[in-house]
Amino acid sequence: MSDHTIETVPVTRMGNGHDLELTVHRITGARPGPTLVAFGGVHGDEAMGPEEVRRLVSSISPAELKGTIVAVPVANPYAYDAMSRFTPQDGLNLNRIFPGDRNGSVTEQLAAVLAEIMLRADYFVDFHSSGLYSTVEYGYIMDDGKEMATSFGAALLYHHAPYEGTSNAWAIKNNIASTVCELGGGGQLTDAFLAKAVRQGRNMLKAIDMLDGEPETIAEQQIVMTELVTLRPTRGGAMISHFSPDRLGEVVKGGTVLGEVIDPYTFQVLEQLVAPYESNILVLSREGYTRCSPGDYGFMVGNADTTTTVDQLFAS
């Protein structure tokens, strides 16, 4: 039997009388195959993730699918509603506390339920984006998720030890092949990024034999970064960016001023965000003007001098 069902999974009872639940989509394919679990909205300010999951899931009919897709489009409902990276009720970052705690705070209980859902998976993909004011494009390539990352087709990939407490780290611990897609955000180039999520997501499903057809080559060349740094303003004000999101992937010389924080009251230049490596790949950027607070994402760059290729990375 092939179908698309929607269920709610209880998490906890809130003090406001609301029963916190997760909405879970299950597409059961007409033919047997593996199970893919997909999350969106782990960070509530990354609103592209839930829409990327929605559009990808909506593009797939049970009749064409082999296996099962289990999708949680909004993994942190309260953070999504508040447009916040952190859960408002306890201030925790959901993507730093997996596998959570069924007897813990709101976010810890969310992580515990999500971790249980993940254990059903042969493959796992977590859809992220940048937040309210910045835009990003790259993917994580892990030792056990090479096929997923390369077929999703991001031109920039990042290979690193998984951050403690992330959904990705939990997947790896449980021998689940996984990747993380960082795609879009900041209200910039939105339609183009959403179209990429569908095209590239379906391509990934072909690569893991959940959809028929040969995977296409999405990116002519994929660069693997092994060093990546986030540049954050230490002052609040107006962020004036010299590198808009349409320039993601460009290589920039060390010492280049990527953006400046301007005092909107006095017009004084409070701070400059400078490319730190001798040669820098632009991974995350901002539109020409946005507001910023101390600690926000300003820019993200990879070290162009320590990049490698997928083949070289896995040669050993």
Secondary structure, DSSP 8 states (H G I E B T S, - for coil): --EEEEEEEEEEE-TTS-EEEEEEEEEE-SEEEEEEEEEE-SSTT-THHHHHHHHHHHT--GGG-EEEEEEES-S-HHHHHHT-SS-TTT---GGGSTT--TTS-HHHHHHHHHHHHHTT-SEEEEEE---SSEEEEEEE--TT-HHHHHHHT-SEEE-----TT-HHHHHHHTT-EEEEEEEE-TTSSHHHHHHHHHHHHHHHHHHTTSSSS------S--EEES-EEEE--SS-EEEEESS-GGGTT-EEETT-EEEEEE-TTT--EEEEEE--SSEEEEEEEE-SEEEE-TT---EEEEEGGG-B-HHHHT--
